[in-house]
């Protein structure tokens, strides 16, 4: 997981590899640490994510709920096609903004 600050306006978090039952809790804990105490919008860049399980989806949902409670924008971007299909089947695209690219996400935050 790599975290980038974009012009002081957002946290862009790049996720690489897999989020599954083995590491979903660790992913959640690390992500929660990054967003704790920040009111900046959060973007999860999933371009390099190769696999996500139901445990990984649950972690993302919990983060989305935490951020919604803080009235903080949250979105996903750059989803590879297999990950995008899973997100859509789970209905997450109805409750979390999903954008085509990191650039589109940054523009949505600024806009």
Backbone torsions as a table, in degrees:
resi	resn	phi	psi	omega
1	UNK	NA	126.5	178.2
2	UNK	-119.7	135.8	-177.8
3	UNK	-113.6	130.5	176.4
4	UNK	-123.5	141.8	173.9
5	UNK	-99.1	129.0	-179.5
6	UNK	-104.9	106.6	176.4
7	UNK	45.1	35.6	177.8
8	UNK	67.8	8.8	-175.0
9	UNK	-107.2	-18.3	-176.1
10	UNK	-156.3	156.1	169.3
11	UNK	-99.9	120.8	175.4
12	UNK	-105.9	119.4	-176.6
13	UNK	-115.2	114.7	179.5
14	UNK	-90.3	129.9	-178.8
15	UNK	-112.5	132.5	-177.0
16	UNK	-124.3	144.0	173.6
17	UNK	89.6	-128.5	-174.4
18	UNK	-123.5	146.3	167.1
19	UNK	-122.3	111.0	-176.4
20	UNK	-139.6	-171.4	-177.4
21	UNK	-59.6	-25.3	-178.9
22	UNK	-73.9	-39.8	-173.1
23	UNK	-120.6	5.5	-176.2
24	UNK	-61.1	-40.9	-179.7
25	UNK	-66.2	-41.8	177.6
26	UNK	-63.5	-42.0	176.6
27	UNK	-58.8	-48.3	179.6
28	UNK	-59.6	-47.6	-178.9
29	UNK	-60.9	-44.3	179.7
30	UNK	-65.1	-42.0	179.4
31	UNK	-65.4	-42.3	179.3
32	UNK	-61.2	-39.9	176.8
33	UNK	-61.3	-40.6	-178.7
34	UNK	-65.5	-38.4	-175.6
35	UNK	-89.3	-16.7	-177.7
36	UNK	-60.6	128.4	177.1
37	UNK	82.6	-0.2	179.6
38	UNK	-111.7	140.0	175.0
39	UNK	-104.3	3.6	179.8
40	UNK	-68.8	145.4	174.0
41	UNK	-56.0	152.5	-178.4
42	UNK	-122.6	132.1	176.7
43	UNK	-122.0	125.3	172.1
44	UNK	-95.9	114.8	177.4
45	UNK	-91.2	110.9	-174.2
46	UNK	-103.0	18.9	-176.2
47	UNK	-53.9	-37.7	-176.6
48	UNK	-104.1	18.8	176.0
49	UNK	-84.1	126.2	-177.6
50	UNK	-99.1	-21.0	-177.0
51	UNK	-159.2	142.9	172.1
52	UNK	-140.0	132.0	178.6
53	UNK	-96.8	179.2	176.6
54	UNK	-61.8	-33.2	177.1
55	UNK	-65.4	-37.7	176.9
56	UNK	-67.1	-41.8	177.0
57	UNK	-61.6	-40.3	178.8
58	UNK	-61.8	-41.1	177.9
59	UNK	-59.3	-44.6	179.3
60	UNK	-64.9	-41.1	179.2
61	UNK	-63.1	-41.6	178.4
62	UNK	-63.1	-40.4	177.0
63	UNK	-64.6	-42.8	178.5
64	UNK	-59.2	-42.2	179.1
65	UNK	-65.7	-41.6	177.8
66	UNK	-59.6	-46.9	-178.2
67	UNK	-68.7	-36.5	177.4
68	UNK	-62.8	-38.6	177.8
69	UNK	-63.6	-27.8	177.4
70	UNK	-93.0	3.2	-177.4
71	UNK	57.8	41.8	-178.5
72	UNK	-111.3	133.3	178.9
73	UNK	-63.2	142.4	178.2
74	UNK	-143.5	134.3	178.1
75	UNK	-150.7	161.3	175.5
76	UNK	-110.4	149.3	176.2
77	UNK	-145.3	163.2	173.1
78	UNK	56.7	45.4	-178.9
79	UNK	-76.7	127.1	171.7
80	UNK	-62.0	153.1	-174.0
81	UNK	-53.0	-46.6	179.6
82	UNK	-62.5	-37.0	179.0
83	UNK	-70.5	-40.6	178.6
84	UNK	-59.4	-42.3	178.9
85	UNK	-61.7	-43.1	179.7
86	UNK	-63.3	-44.3	179.5
87	UNK	-61.3	-41.4	-179.9
88	UNK	-69.7	-42.6	179.0
89	UNK	-61.8	-39.4	179.0
90	UNK	-73.6	-12.0	179.7
91	UNK	81.3	9.9	-178.7
92	UNK	-66.1	-27.2	179.7
93	UNK	-68.4	-11.7	176.8
94	UNK	-86.5	-20.0	-176.5
95	UNK	-117.3	-14.7	177.9
96	UNK	-127.6	131.8	177.3
97	UNK	-64.0	131.9	178.1
98	UNK	-120.8	118.8	-178.7
99	UNK	-112.7	155.5	-175.3
100	UNK	-63.6	-38.9	-171.1
101	UNK	-144.9	166.9	175.2
102	UNK	-62.1	-40.9	179.8
103	UNK	-60.6	-43.7	179.2
104	UNK	-63.2	-38.6	179.6
105	UNK	-65.2	-45.5	179.5
106	UNK	-62.7	-41.5	177.9
107	UNK	-63.8	-39.1	179.2
108	UNK	-64.7	-36.0	178.7
109	UNK	-69.8	-44.4	-178.2
110	UNK	-69.9	-34.5	-169.6
111	UNK	-70.5	NA	NA
